[in-house]
Amino acid sequence: QVQLAESGGGLVQAGGSLRLSCVVSGDTLSNYNMKWFRQAPGKEREFVTGVRWTGSSLGFADSVKGRFTISRDNAKNTVYLQMNSLKPEDTAVYYCNASPRSTYYGKDNYWGQGTQVTVSS
């Protein structure tokens, strides 16, 4: 029922910017805490940032602080990840994650299919 779809990835030079989008379908975005994760080849999936259903921040990975921002547009059921000053080490598949704000709305965790971000030097 709940599906997430990421988009906006691509190839960018170091120092450039990209904006990723995650569209939620099957339920209302305001019922979920939203997070971005990323996974580089041969590495574990890691937390990047997140935003609560209230709009407050769930924090940032140290590696992206000051460069990435997260926002949500409940009217469009979409979460965004603005990535600035990109570095080659940001190269990864970026995944959107949704978790219910409380068990009243369910217990399952949802993932998108991922979008590839490649930063060249």
mmCIF file of the C-alpha atoms, coordinates in Angstrom:
data_MODEL
# 
_entry.id   MODEL 
# 
loop_
_atom_site.group_PDB 
_atom_site.id 
_atom_site.type_symbol 
_atom_site.label_atom_id 
_atom_site.label_alt_id 
_atom_site.label_comp_id 
_atom_site.label_asym_id 
_atom_site.label_entity_id 
_atom_site.label_seq_id 
_atom_site.pdbx_PDB_ins_code 
_atom_site.Cartn_x 
_atom_site.Cartn_y 
_atom_site.Cartn_z 
_atom_site.occupancy 
_atom_site.B_iso_or_equiv 
_atom_site.pdbx_formal_charge 
_atom_site.auth_seq_id 
_atom_site.auth_comp_id 
_atom_site.auth_asym_id 
_atom_site.auth_atom_id 
_atom_site.pdbx_PDB_model_num 
ATOM 1   C CA . GLN A 1 1   ? 0.000  0.000  0.000   1.00 0.00 ? 1   GLN A CA 1 
ATOM 2   C CA . VAL A 1 2   ? 2.587  2.595  1.028   1.00 0.00 ? 2   VAL A CA 1 
ATOM 3   C CA . GLN A 1 3   ? 5.143  3.206  -1.688  1.00 0.00 ? 3   GLN A CA 1 
ATOM 4   C CA . LEU A 1 4   ? 8.100  5.566  -1.881  1.00 0.00 ? 4   LEU A CA 1 
ATOM 5   C CA . ALA A 1 5   ? 9.675  6.758  -5.111  1.00 0.00 ? 5   ALA A CA 1 
ATOM 6   C CA . GLU A 1 6   ? 12.986 8.626  -5.196  1.00 0.00 ? 6   GLU A CA 1 
ATOM 7   C CA . SER A 1 7   ? 14.151 10.732 -8.094  1.00 0.00 ? 7   SER A CA 1 
ATOM 8   C CA . GLY A 1 8   ? 16.642 13.465 -8.889  1.00 0.00 ? 8   GLY A CA 1 
ATOM 9   C CA . GLY A 1 9   ? 19.881 11.537 -8.815  1.00 0.00 ? 9   GLY A CA 1 
ATOM 10  C CA . GLY A 1 10  ? 22.507 11.814 -11.492 1.00 0.00 ? 10  GLY A CA 1 
ATOM 11  C CA . LEU A 1 11  ? 26.080 12.693 -12.300 1.00 0.00 ? 11  LEU A CA 1 
ATOM 12  C CA . VAL A 1 12  ? 27.473 15.940 -10.948 1.00 0.00 ? 12  VAL A CA 1 
ATOM 13  C CA . GLN A 1 13  ? 30.930 17.424 -10.565 1.00 0.00 ? 13  GLN A CA 1 
ATOM 14  C CA . ALA A 1 14  ? 32.464 17.981 -7.159  1.00 0.00 ? 14  ALA A CA 1 
ATOM 15  C CA . GLY A 1 15  ? 31.197 21.231 -5.694  1.00 0.00 ? 15  GLY A CA 1 
ATOM 16  C CA . GLY A 1 16  ? 27.894 20.988 -7.521  1.00 0.00 ? 16  GLY A CA 1 
ATOM 17  C CA . SER A 1 17  ? 24.373 20.502 -6.234  1.00 0.00 ? 17  SER A CA 1 
ATOM 18  C CA . LEU A 1 18  ? 21.483 18.111 -6.631  1.00 0.00 ? 18  LEU A CA 1 
ATOM 19  C CA . ARG A 1 19  ? 18.005 17.952 -5.183  1.00 0.00 ? 19  ARG A CA 1 
ATOM 20  C CA . LEU A 1 20  ? 16.483 14.558 -4.540  1.00 0.00 ? 20  LEU A CA 1 
ATOM 21  C CA . SER A 1 21  ? 12.755 13.995 -4.218  1.00 0.00 ? 21  SER A CA 1 
ATOM 22  C CA . CYS A 1 22  ? 10.809 11.254 -2.483  1.00 0.00 ? 22  CYS A CA 1 
ATOM 23  C CA . VAL A 1 23  ? 7.130  10.953 -3.308  1.00 0.00 ? 23  VAL A CA 1 
ATOM 24  C CA . VAL A 1 24  ? 4.939  8.990  -0.913  1.00 0.00 ? 24  VAL A CA 1 
ATOM 25  C CA . SER A 1 25  ? 1.836  7.250  -2.194  1.00 0.00 ? 25  SER A CA 1 
ATOM 26  C CA . GLY A 1 26  ? -0.773 5.128  -0.464  1.00 0.00 ? 26  GLY A CA 1 
ATOM 27  C CA . ASP A 1 27  ? -0.905 7.218  2.705   1.00 0.00 ? 27  ASP A CA 1 
ATOM 28  C CA . THR A 1 28  ? -0.588 10.739 4.017   1.00 0.00 ? 28  THR A CA 1 
ATOM 29  C CA . LEU A 1 29  ? 2.945  12.054 4.428   1.00 0.00 ? 29  LEU A CA 1 
ATOM 30  C CA . SER A 1 30  ? 2.078  13.820 7.678   1.00 0.00 ? 30  SER A CA 1 
ATOM 31  C CA . ASN A 1 31  ? 1.634  10.423 9.355   1.00 0.00 ? 31  ASN A CA 1 
ATOM 32  C CA . TYR A 1 32  ? 5.314  9.586  8.927   1.00 0.00 ? 32  TYR A CA 1 
ATOM 33  C CA . ASN A 1 33  ? 8.763  10.482 10.055  1.00 0.00 ? 33  ASN A CA 1 
ATOM 34  C CA . MET A 1 34  ? 10.915 10.625 6.934   1.00 0.00 ? 34  MET A CA 1 
ATOM 35  C CA . LYS A 1 35  ? 14.590 9.828  6.581   1.00 0.00 ? 35  LYS A CA 1 
ATOM 36  C CA . TRP A 1 36  ? 17.240 9.679  3.908   1.00 0.00 ? 36  TRP A CA 1 
ATOM 37  C CA . PHE A 1 37  ? 19.860 6.943  3.881   1.00 0.00 ? 37  PHE A CA 1 
ATOM 38  C CA . ARG A 1 38  ? 22.641 6.209  1.451   1.00 0.00 ? 38  ARG A CA 1 
ATOM 39  C CA . GLN A 1 39  ? 24.715 3.201  0.539   1.00 0.00 ? 39  GLN A CA 1 
ATOM 40  C CA . ALA A 1 40  ? 28.018 3.271  -1.302  1.00 0.00 ? 40  ALA A CA 1 
ATOM 41  C CA . PRO A 1 41  ? 29.371 0.167  -3.052  1.00 0.00 ? 41  PRO A CA 1 
ATOM 42  C CA . GLY A 1 42  ? 30.746 -2.313 -0.541  1.00 0.00 ? 42  GLY A CA 1 
ATOM 43  C CA . LYS A 1 43  ? 29.582 -0.281 2.447   1.00 0.00 ? 43  LYS A CA 1 
ATOM 44  C CA . GLU A 1 44  ? 26.740 -0.422 4.933   1.00 0.00 ? 44  GLU A CA 1 
ATOM 45  C CA . ARG A 1 45  ? 23.669 1.699  4.476   1.00 0.00 ? 45  ARG A CA 1 
ATOM 46  C CA . GLU A 1 46  ? 24.041 4.844  6.566   1.00 0.00 ? 46  GLU A CA 1 
ATOM 47  C CA . PHE A 1 47  ? 21.709 7.494  7.909   1.00 0.00 ? 47  PHE A CA 1 
ATOM 48  C CA . VAL A 1 48  ? 21.990 10.871 6.199   1.00 0.00 ? 48  VAL A CA 1 
ATOM 49  C CA . THR A 1 49  ? 19.218 13.005 7.679   1.00 0.00 ? 49  THR A CA 1 
ATOM 50  C CA . GLY A 1 50  ? 15.551 12.988 8.590   1.00 0.00 ? 50  GLY A CA 1 
ATOM 51  C CA . VAL A 1 51  ? 12.520 15.078 9.427   1.00 0.00 ? 51  VAL A CA 1 
ATOM 52  C CA . ARG A 1 52  ? 9.703  14.316 11.853  1.00 0.00 ? 52  ARG A CA 1 
ATOM 53  C CA . TRP A 1 53  ? 6.054  14.434 10.983  1.00 0.00 ? 53  TRP A CA 1 
ATOM 54  C CA . THR A 1 54  ? 5.968  17.747 12.860  1.00 0.00 ? 54  THR A CA 1 
ATOM 55  C CA . GLY A 1 55  ? 8.611  19.195 10.551  1.00 0.00 ? 55  GLY A CA 1 
ATOM 56  C CA . SER A 1 56  ? 11.390 19.189 13.135  1.00 0.00 ? 56  SER A CA 1 
ATOM 57  C CA . SER A 1 57  ? 14.801 17.802 12.294  1.00 0.00 ? 57  SER A CA 1 
ATOM 58  C CA . LEU A 1 58  ? 16.036 14.323 13.112  1.00 0.00 ? 58  LEU A CA 1 
ATOM 59  C CA . GLY A 1 59  ? 19.607 15.490 12.649  1.00 0.00 ? 59  GLY A CA 1 
ATOM 60  C CA . PHE A 1 60  ? 22.348 15.015 10.095  1.00 0.00 ? 60  PHE A CA 1 
ATOM 61  C CA . ALA A 1 61  ? 25.261 12.714 9.610   1.00 0.00 ? 61  ALA A CA 1 
ATOM 62  C CA . ASP A 1 62  ? 28.483 14.501 10.506  1.00 0.00 ? 62  ASP A CA 1 
ATOM 63  C CA . SER A 1 63  ? 29.746 14.026 6.976   1.00 0.00 ? 63  SER A CA 1 
ATOM 64  C CA . VAL A 1 64  ? 26.932 16.123 5.464   1.00 0.00 ? 64  VAL A CA 1 
ATOM 65  C CA . LYS A 1 65  ? 26.322 18.791 8.109   1.00 0.00 ? 65  LYS A CA 1 
ATOM 66  C CA . GLY A 1 66  ? 26.330 22.249 6.613   1.00 0.00 ? 66  GLY A CA 1 
ATOM 67  C CA . ARG A 1 67  ? 25.967 20.912 3.082   1.00 0.00 ? 67  ARG A CA 1 
ATOM 68  C CA . PHE A 1 68  ? 22.667 19.004 3.003   1.00 0.00 ? 68  PHE A CA 1 
ATOM 69  C CA . THR A 1 69  ? 19.190 20.108 4.008   1.00 0.00 ? 69  THR A CA 1 
ATOM 70  C CA . ILE A 1 70  ? 15.910 18.230 4.239   1.00 0.00 ? 70  ILE A CA 1 
ATOM 71  C CA . SER A 1 71  ? 12.423 19.597 3.759   1.00 0.00 ? 71  SER A CA 1 
ATOM 72  C CA . ARG A 1 72  ? 8.929  18.279 3.263   1.00 0.00 ? 72  ARG A CA 1 
ATOM 73  C CA . ASP A 1 73  ? 5.863  19.437 1.396   1.00 0.00 ? 73  ASP A CA 1 
ATOM 74  C CA . ASN A 1 74  ? 2.850  17.676 2.843   1.00 0.00 ? 74  ASN A CA 1 
ATOM 75  C CA . ALA A 1 75  ? 0.551  19.055 0.149   1.00 0.00 ? 75  ALA A CA 1 
ATOM 76  C CA . LYS A 1 76  ? 2.635  17.234 -2.465  1.00 0.00 ? 76  LYS A CA 1 
ATOM 77  C CA . ASN A 1 77  ? 3.380  14.217 -0.265  1.00 0.00 ? 77  ASN A CA 1 
ATOM 78  C CA . THR A 1 78  ? 7.031  14.828 -1.068  1.00 0.00 ? 78  THR A CA 1 
ATOM 79  C CA . VAL A 1 79  ? 10.268 15.012 0.906   1.00 0.00 ? 79  VAL A CA 1 
ATOM 80  C CA . TYR A 1 80  ? 13.341 16.696 -0.535  1.00 0.00 ? 80  TYR A CA 1 
ATOM 81  C CA . LEU A 1 81  ? 17.044 16.369 0.062   1.00 0.00 ? 81  LEU A CA 1 
ATOM 82  C CA . GLN A 1 82  ? 18.999 19.393 -1.107  1.00 0.00 ? 82  GLN A CA 1 
ATOM 83  C CA . MET A 1 83  ? 22.654 18.479 -1.533  1.00 0.00 ? 83  MET A CA 1 
ATOM 84  C CA . ASN A 1 84  ? 25.190 21.258 -1.971  1.00 0.00 ? 84  ASN A CA 1 
ATOM 85  C CA . SER A 1 85  ? 28.973 21.310 -2.207  1.00 0.00 ? 85  SER A CA 1 
ATOM 86  C CA . LEU A 1 86  ? 28.956 17.682 -3.223  1.00 0.00 ? 86  LEU A CA 1 
ATOM 87  C CA . LYS A 1 87  ? 32.058 15.584 -2.763  1.00 0.00 ? 87  LYS A CA 1 
ATOM 88  C CA . PRO A 1 88  ? 33.125 12.349 -4.459  1.00 0.00 ? 88  PRO A CA 1 
ATOM 89  C CA . GLU A 1 89  ? 32.578 10.554 -1.148  1.00 0.00 ? 89  GLU A CA 1 
ATOM 90  C CA . ASP A 1 90  ? 28.881 11.451 -1.415  1.00 0.00 ? 90  ASP A CA 1 
ATOM 91  C CA . THR A 1 91  ? 28.618 8.986  -4.294  1.00 0.00 ? 91  THR A CA 1 
ATOM 92  C CA . ALA A 1 92  ? 26.037 6.395  -3.307  1.00 0.00 ? 92  ALA A CA 1 
ATOM 93  C CA . VAL A 1 93  ? 22.544 5.127  -3.876  1.00 0.00 ? 93  VAL A CA 1 
ATOM 94  C CA . TYR A 1 94  ? 20.228 7.333  -1.853  1.00 0.00 ? 94  TYR A CA 1 
ATOM 95  C CA . TYR A 1 95  ? 17.146 5.800  -0.274  1.00 0.00 ? 95  TYR A CA 1 
ATOM 96  C CA . CYS A 1 96  ? 14.039 7.344  1.193   1.00 0.00 ? 96  CYS A CA 1 
ATOM 97  C CA . ASN A 1 97  ? 12.567 5.810  4.352   1.00 0.00 ? 97  ASN A CA 1 
ATOM 98  C CA . ALA A 1 98  ? 9.211  6.289  6.051   1.00 0.00 ? 98  ALA A CA 1 
ATOM 99  C CA . SER A 1 99  ? 8.286  5.201  9.563   1.00 0.00 ? 99  SER A CA 1 
ATOM 100 C CA . PRO A 1 100 ? 4.909  5.789  11.214  1.00 0.00 ? 100 PRO A CA 1 
ATOM 101 C CA . ARG A 1 101 ? 4.844  8.614  13.725  1.00 0.00 ? 101 ARG A CA 1 
ATOM 102 C CA . SER A 1 102 ? 3.146  6.207  16.147  1.00 0.00 ? 102 SER A CA 1 
ATOM 103 C CA . THR A 1 103 ? 1.922  2.629  16.152  1.00 0.00 ? 103 THR A CA 1 
ATOM 104 C CA . TYR A 1 104 ? -1.571 3.962  15.641  1.00 0.00 ? 104 TYR A CA 1 
ATOM 105 C CA . TYR A 1 105 ? -0.582 4.457  12.006  1.00 0.00 ? 105 TYR A CA 1 
ATOM 106 C CA . GLY A 1 106 ? 1.164  1.114  11.671  1.00 0.00 ? 106 GLY A CA 1 
ATOM 107 C CA . LYS A 1 107 ? 4.365  -0.666 12.593  1.00 0.00 ? 107 LYS A CA 1 
ATOM 108 C CA . ASP A 1 108 ? 6.021  -1.202 9.220   1.00 0.00 ? 108 ASP A CA 1 
ATOM 109 C CA . ASN A 1 109 ? 8.996  0.640  7.808   1.00 0.00 ? 109 ASN A CA 1 
ATOM 110 C CA . TYR A 1 110 ? 8.965  1.574  4.124   1.00 0.00 ? 110 TYR A CA 1 
ATOM 111 C CA . TRP A 1 111 ? 11.800 2.055  1.657   1.00 0.00 ? 111 TRP A CA 1 
ATOM 112 C CA . GLY A 1 112 ? 12.074 3.475  -1.819  1.00 0.00 ? 112 GLY A CA 1 
ATOM 113 C CA . GLN A 1 113 ? 13.982 1.822  -4.638  1.00 0.00 ? 113 GLN A CA 1 
ATOM 114 C CA . GLY A 1 114 ? 16.863 4.279  -4.444  1.00 0.00 ? 114 GLY A CA 1 
ATOM 115 C CA . THR A 1 115 ? 18.354 6.844  -6.781  1.00 0.00 ? 115 THR A CA 1 
ATOM 116 C CA . GLN A 1 116 ? 21.999 6.914  -7.838  1.00 0.00 ? 116 GLN A CA 1 
ATOM 117 C CA . VAL A 1 117 ? 24.129 9.950  -7.082  1.00 0.00 ? 117 VAL A CA 1 
ATOM 118 C CA . THR A 1 118 ? 27.577 10.046 -8.629  1.00 0.00 ? 118 THR A CA 1 
ATOM 119 C CA . VAL A 1 119 ? 29.981 12.881 -7.866  1.00 0.00 ? 119 VAL A CA 1 
ATOM 120 C CA . SER A 1 120 ? 33.016 13.153 -10.084 1.00 0.00 ? 120 SER A CA 1 
ATOM 121 C CA . SER A 1 121 ? 36.279 14.816 -9.137  1.00 0.00 ? 121 SER A CA 1 
# 
